[in-house]
């Protein structure tokens, strides 16, 4: 009974995170009230180089991999399912594949947030 309760709460927590990401994405996609936008301040998908990056975990080596060329300094934050910041580091834009040791993190679901001057990308990862 105890395991099914824990599983239930993990599933609910994951759904809450996904729902929050979807709502944020939908709010950002609608633009400001009245439909007016200032094109100089609007980010295009061509300018947000974070969208083309691949984020994944190598559980065999307990590493979080951010693969792809960064155009500028980028901050990586890792949050647990309760929204606590568990890890924060600046990625090296001179290399194509940044490897972050996550052996200090317990197995579970985490949200990786990448942010730089040109945009933001969030992605869920599972560490085993």
N, C-alpha and C positions, 0 to 999 in steps of 0.2 A: 504494500500500500504506500509506503514511504517513497519508493522509487517512482511510482506513477504520479505522485504529487509533485516531485521534483521535475519530472519530465513535463507535466502540465504547465508548471510555472516557467520552465525554459521556453516552451512553445509560445506561451502568452507573451513573454518578454521579447522574443524574436519578432512576433507579429507587431508589437508596439513600435519597435525600432523601424521595421519596414514601413509601417503606416506613417510614421513621422517623416521618413525620407520621401515617401510618395507625396505627402501633403506639402512639404517644403518645395519639392520640384514643381508641383502644380501651381503653387502660389507664385513662384518665381517666373513661371512660363506665362502667366496672365499679364504681367506688366503692371504699371501704375494705374490707379483709377482714371477713367476718362479716356484711356487708350492712347494718350500722348506719350511718346518716348523721345528722349534726347539721344540721337544716334551716336554722338561722340562718347557718351558714357556707357553705351550698351556693348556687352561683350558678344562677339560672334563666336560660333563654334570653331572657326578657323584659328582664332586667336587663343583659345583655351587649349593649350597643348596637353593639359592634364588628362583630357578625355581619351587620348590615344595610349596612355600608359596602362600596362598590365600589372595588377596587384594580386599576389598569391602567396601561399605559405608552403614552404618545404618542410613538412613535418619530420622527415628523416634527420634533418640538420637543425630543426627548430629555428628557421630563419623566415622572415617576412621579406619577400622580394618585390621591388618596384622596378619594373623593366620598361625601358624606353628613354629617349633623350629628353632631358629637362632643358628648358630654355633659360631658366633663371633659378635663383635660390628658392627652394621649396621646403616648407615645413610639413613634417609628418607627425600626426598625433594618433594614438591608438586609445580607444575608449572601450570599457567593458559594457555589458548589457544594462548596467545600472547607470551609465553615463559618466562614470569616473574615468578621468584621464590616467591611463596606466603607463604610457610611454610617450615621449616627445623627442624628436630629433630633426636636425636639418639634413636634407638629402644633398648629395654631392652632384652638382650639375655637370661635372667634367667626365663622369662615367655613365655608361648606358644602363648598368644594372646595379642598383643599390641593394645591399643585403643588410638587414637589421636583425640582430640576435634577439629572439623572443623567448629564450629558455627561462627567463624569470617569470613569464606569464603562465598561469594555470591553463589547462585545456578548457576551451569554451568558445563562445561566439564573441567576436569583437568587431568594432566599426573602425576602419582606417580612414582618416581624413587627411587629404593632401590639400595644401593651400599655398598660393603664391600671388603675386600682384595681378596675374592674368585670370585667375579663377580658382575654383575649388572642385574637388572630387571626393566623394565618400563611397566606400565599398565595405560590405560585410565580408569577414573572413572567419574561418573556423580553424582553431588551433587544437590539435589532438595531443 
